[in-house]
Amino acid sequence: MGDEWSHMGAVITDASLQAGIGYKNVVLPRVRALRQAWPDADTTSGFVQRLGGGDLPSVLNWKGRKKLAIIENLAAALQELGIETTQDLYAAYTDPAKSEPLIARLRSISGVKNKTVDYLAMLVGIEERVAIDSHLIAFASAAGVDDMVYEQLSDMYIAAAARLGCTPRALDSAVWKYMSGK
């Protein structure tokens, strides 16, 4: 995990912006700009404090209200749960007593669905997840696997990773890079 992904503000922003947006040219530069502009937003409370200043749209060079609301709501939810660092978030995902309430709370946020929940886990180093997106769907479809819901595709990729002897996160990354031409 690089520096961006040990910074809660960057992790929350990355997870909030990624859905349906070009990653390399749109999301990643904004995540890096946020980290540079707000180095003190490396904890959830530090990020929430910065959000109170109202200059997130200018820091991210972002006008769309929906994604900004997801960022704010995700930060608030993590703060409510007492999750301050990426290590705290990793621990919450891996602790059976905390994982279910965490995931339920995240899914209660408008605009946060299964992919964002899984992607957020992957950003903090969870290896056992895949984030089913258009690239992974297209790859499965090219292999003749169609008409599966998110959970079925996720289970299929996790099983395939086990057969290949790699982590689900590594398989997700390899398929994503291949399908996006990276």
Secondary structure, DSSP 8 states (H G I E B T S, - for coil): --GGGGSHHHHHHHHHH-TTS-IIIIIHHHHHHHHHH-TT-SSHHHHHHHHTTT-HHHHHT---HHHHHHHHHHHHHHHHTT--SHHHHHHHHH-HHHHHHHHHHHHTSTT--HHHHHHHHHHTT-SS-----HHHHHHHHHTT--S--HHHHHHHHHHHHHHHTS-HHHHHHHHHHHHTT-
